[in-house]
Structures are given as structure tokens and as C-alpha cells.
Amino acid sequence: MADFESAFKITLGHEGGYVFDPDDAGGETYRGVSRRYHPGWVGWSSIDRLKQQAENRRQLNRLLAEDDDLQLQIRDFYKQHYWDRFQGDAIDSQQLAEELFDTGVNMGVHRAVRFMQEGLNLLNRNQKSFKDILEDGKSGPGTLAALNAYLAKDPAEHLLKIMNVLQGMHYIDYMRKSPAQEKYARGWLKRVCIGNAK
């Protein structure tokens, strides 16, 4: 069983503080939570209150980081909206759960699970290890059974590599379609690991 706290700590290292970048599709964000996509998140009221007190962004980020209730709200948000959606507690490989979580936070759980499903289908030895699964982006019983069948015979490493290749390809395609997004390339690529270092 994978540990959420470990995955959360890693992913939070990739997510910055308060940002309002006009080029970012997410718009106003705090620790990766986008107001555009999650306008009803309970933490926005604390952020709005602290924005009134801060003289600059550096001070705002310090005030936000010192707000224990807000930090707990961030943790709970990530657990509910990401970890629980792909059933992180049911995954036996910590590495795979961390990869699903981090990719899910950055690209959406649906896409992260779809990358894993595609990888499982490519690694099932032409359906000799287990039948192909539907690549629907949902982490249901069929996907978890296929993952367990895979992990019973193979290390997580091969599946992780495919998932990271697909993630990297997605970033490249996105930048080709929207060149203004190239400014985020270095941050995105920190989330992609093909070798042993991340």
C-alpha cells in the first residue's frame, strides 16, 4: 500500500507558492491549486484575506506558508481530488503511486491513469500476462487488477519509463501547439524521469 504523505511531499516540491501568471492556463494558483479550475476551494478565502495584508508577493507567500489551516486545506484538497481519485492507497508500488499522483496534479488524474493504462497494455506480452484494459483514464477494478498482474511479474521501472515518455511527449506536443508555453518547459521536464534520477 502506497503512502500519500510521501507522494504529497515530493509533489509539493514541484508546486510553487502564490502565482498569477497571465500565460498560465490555470490563472491564479497557490501550491498548484488553480482558481480557474477550482473556484470553490475553501482555501481561496484565506488567500484573499492574506493578499490584503501583504505588501508584495514574497511577503504573501510567507504569510500563506505560515497559515497552518491553509496548509492543511492544501493537503486535504490533494488527497481528495487526486490521490483518492486514482485509489492511491490500493497501489502496491510507492514509485507508481508517486508518479500517478504527481502527473495527475500537473495534467489531471484522467490523463495520468490513461498513461498507466497505455503502458500496461504495451507491457502485457501481447495479452499473455493479462488482457488489454480499456484506456479510459479511470482507475477501476480492471485497471488495478492489470497493475497487480504486471507487478507480480515485472518491476515497476518499465511501466514508469513508458509513463514518463508519454508525459514528456504530451509536454512537447503542447509546446508545439502553443509556443508561448515553452517558458514552462524546464519546470515540466523536472517532472519527467527516464533514467534513475528525478
N, C-alpha and C positions, 0 to 999 in steps of 0.2 A: 504494500500500500504506500503510495507516494505521499509526501509531506508538503502541505500547502505553504507553511511558513518559509521553508527553504526556497521554494519556487517564487514566492512573493518577494523575498529579499533580493533575489537575483534580478527579477523584472523591475523592481523599483529602482535598481541601479541604472537602468536604461531610461527611465522616465524622469524628466526634469521637474522643476518646480512650476511656478505660475508662468504661463506664456500666452501671449495673444499675438500670433504671427498671422498677418493677413494672407500670406501664401499657403498657410496650412489649412487643409480642408476641414480640420477639426475646429478651427477658430480658437476661441478662448479655451485653454486647458489648464488643469492642475494635476500634476503627477500622472499625466496620461488620460485623465478623465475629461472628455470634451463636452463643453456646454451645448454645442450644436447637436450632438448625438444623445446627450443625457441631460436635458434641461431640467428635469425634475429631481435630479440627485440632491439629497438633503444637504450635502456639503457646500453647495453654492451660497447658501445664506451666510455661512461663516466667512466664506471668501469675500463676499460683497461687503460684509461688515468690516473685515480687516483691510480691505482695499481703501476704505475711507480713512483709516488710521495711518496708513503707510505713506511716507514721503517719496519713496522710489521702489522699484521692483526688488532690489536687494533686501530692503527692509521688509517688504511684503512677504518675500519668501521666508525670511527669518520668522516673522510672526506666524505664518502658516505652519511652518515646521514645528513651532513651539506649542501649537494648539493640539493637545492630546486627543480631544474629542474628534477633531477633523482627521487626524491620522488614523484613528480607529474607524471612522467612516470610510476612509480610503480602503483600508484593509477589508472591511466588510463588503464594500462595493466590488472589489476584485474577486473575492471569494464567491459571492453570489452570481455575478454577471459573467465570470469567466471560468474559474476552477470548477464550480458545481455544474456548469452547463456541459462540460465535456466529461464529467464524472471523474475528476482527478483522483479522488480517494480510491477509486476502483482500479487504478492502473498500477501494476506491479513495478514498473521501471520508473525510478525517480527522474532519470535523464529524459525519458519520453514525456513524462508529465510536465517537466520544466519547459521542454521545447513547445509542447502544445499550449501551455499557459502563456509563455512569452509571445509566441506567434499570434495566439488568439487576442492578446491585449493589443498588439500592434496592427493586426489585419482583420480581426474578427474571428470568433470561435469557429464559425461555419467554414471559413477558408482553411484554418489550421487543421481541423478534423479532416477536411477533404484532402489536404496534402498527405496526412497519415493514411487515409483510406487508399489513395492512389499508390502510395509506397507499399502498402500491404499487398495490393493486387499485383504489383510488379515483382514482389518477392515471394509469392506463394508457389513457386516452382510449377508454373502453368497449371495451377489448381490441384497439384498433388498434395500440398501441405494443408490447404483449406480452400474452399470455393471462393471465387471472387465475391466481393461485397459491393453493395451499392455505394457509389461515391456521392453521397447526398449531404455531406457536411454535418451529419447528426451522429453523435456518439451513443448509439443504442446497443442493445444486446448483441446484434450481429457483428458490429464493429469491435466490441470488447472481446467477443469470442475469437474473432480472427486475430486480434492483437495477442491474446493469450496463446493461441496456437502458434503464432510466429515466434513469440518469446520462448516457447518451450523448446524450440529447435535452433534458434539463431540469436546472436547478440543484438542488442538494441542499436548498435553502431550503424549497421547497414541502413536500417529504416531512418535513423536520424540523418544520415547523409542525403538520402533521397528527399526527405522533408526540407532540409536546408537548401538543396539545389532548387527545388520548386519555389521556395521562398525567395531566393536570390533572383530566379527568373521572373518572378512577379514584380520585384522592385525594378528590374531592368526594363521590362515591358511598360511599367507605369511611367518611368522616366522618359522612355522613348515617345510615349503618347503625350506627355506633359513635361517638356524640358525644364520648366520652372521648378519642378520637384527635385532636380539634380542637387540642389543645395542641401537636401536631407540625406544624400547618398551615404556619406560616411557614418552617420548615426544609424541608418538602417543596416548597413553592412556589418556593424558591430554585433548585430543580432544573428548573423549568418555564420555558421561554423561548419566547414567541410572537413577539416583535419581534426587534430586533438586539442587545439587551443580555441578558447572562446573569449 
